[in-house]
Amino acid sequence: MSVSLYFDVHVRRAIAETLRLRGVDLLTAQADGTTRLPDALLLDRARQLGRVLFSQDEDLLAEATRRQRVGETFVGVVYAHQLRVNIGRCIADLELIAKATEPEDWLDRLEYLPLD
């Protein structure tokens, strides 16, 4: 089984389009109609859908970290800084995550790109 991804509104369209061409199952906040949800509700939405959330929004990291501290469950978050991780690396790392990991690997996990 592969990992399904959920992209917040801050992710560049080129990343989503390329990953779709490579067969990655992903849903964007735009397509889901959740572009204005606060970070806490966005994490809840990703959990409802069973999708790992990919974000390039630093504010979302605070909510994921808070949940880790207090033991509040979330599906998982992958974060890449908009200026420090190029589009090609995001695509390669997210494709690897989607195709080589399992959904249960992502429970309450926060991962930063680039993968090392």
N, C-alpha and C positions, 0 to 999 in steps of 0.2 A: 504494500500500500504506500502511496506517496503522500506528501504533505501538501495541503491546499493553502494558498496564501490569500491574505486580505491586505490591500494597499490603502493607506490613508491618503488624504487629499494632497499631501506634500510631495508625493512620489512623481517623478517625471514620467510622462506618458511613454517615452521611448523605452523605458525599462519594461513596462507592462506589455507593450506591443511585441517587443523582441521575445520575452518569455512566453507569451502566448504562441508565437510562431514555433517555439521550441517544445511545445506541448505541456507547458506548466499550467496547472489549474489555478487561476487567480481571479479575484473579484476586487474591483476598485470601489472606494467609497463613493465615487461619482456614479458608478453604475448601480450601486446599492441605495443611493439617495441619502447618504449619511455624511455629507461634506461639512455639515455644521455641528456635528455631535461633539461635545466635550470629550477630552481624552478618556475619562473613566467610562463613559458610555460607549465609546468606540471600542475599548478593550472588552466590555461586556458583549457588544455586538459580535466581535470576532469569536468570542467564546461560544455564543449561541450558534454561530455558523460552523464551529469546529475548524477555524482557519487561523493559522499563525499570522500575526499582524506585522507587516513591514512598514517602517516609518523612517522619515528623514527629519522628523520634528523632535528637537531636544526636549521640549516640554513633556512629551509622552513618556520619556525615560523616567521622569520624577514619579509619575503615576505607577509605572511598572515596578520601580524600586520600592515604593511605598507598599505595594501589594506583596512583594517578596518579604519585606520586614514584618508585616502583620499577619502573614500567612493567608492572604486572600487570593484564591485561585484565579489564574488566567491561563489562556491557551499557550501563549508564548509571544515574544516580541523580538524582531530582528531590527536593528538600527544601523543606519549608515549616515555619517555626516555628509551634508550636501556638497561641501567644498573639499573634503579630504578623501573621498572615495569616488573614483570615476564611474561613469555609467557602465563601461565594459566590465569592470570588476564586480559591480553590483549584480549585473546580469549573470555572470559566471557563478558567483557565490550563491545567489538565490536559486539558480537552477540546480546546483549541487544539493542545497538544503531540501528543495522540493522533491528531488528524485532519489536521494540517498539516505534520507532520514524518515522516521516514522512519527505519526502524530503524538504518540505517547512520550517521545523524546523531548517534546516542547512544553510540557506542563510546567508552568511557573518559571519558565526559562527566559532570560534576557541575553541576547547574543549581539555582539557588535561586528560589523563588517569593517575592514576585510577579514575574512577567515584566515587564520595562519596555519 
